[in-house]
Amino acid sequence: MLLSITRTLGRAKVVLATRYLFSNWLSLIFRYILVRLGFSVKLIAKVDECAVELDPQSFRRLVSGFSRGLIKFVKCVNGGFLVNDVKVKDINEVQFLETWAQVLGWSYNTLCDC
């Protein structure tokens, strides 16, 4: 029973994270659930005055990062996005390791295979 309460609280935290990141958070949650169930649904996220189609992996990474305190904010600036003060052309780039590392403030060396 304690495990189910913990899972429920975790999901509620994710829902609240979605609310703070995206203007259309409620429809995004419903659409994401449909994607997880196997339906072919587009995730159109609205941030400030920008709207962008999100990959489910990008949506999951942004919301999970925000709920854990890794992502502080996502803003729309001149048609591009700022994620933690890092300019990102396409918000879907956060699913790639190099961009994710930059957003978190880490150094990422593509030449190192260690």
C-alpha positions, 0 to 999 in steps of 0.5 A: 500500500505504501508503494502505491501511495508513493507512486500516486504522489510521484505522478501528482508531482509530475502533473504539477511540473507539467502545469508550470512548464506548459500553458496547455498542460492539461491537454498535454497530459491527456495526449501523453497518456494516449501516446503511452497507450499506443495511439498516434497523437501529436504533443503540441506544447505551448510555452508563452507565445510559442507552440511546438510539437514535442517528441514523447521522450522530450516531454518526459525528459523536460517534465521529469527534470523539472519535477526533480529540480534539474530544469528551472524554467522553459521560456520562449524567446524570439521563436526559440527556447531557453531552457535553464538559460541555454538557448535551444533551437528546437526544444526536442534537442533536450533528448540528446545527451549533448544538449541535455548536458548543456542545459544542466550546466555540465561539460560534454566532450564529444571527443572523449570516449570514456 
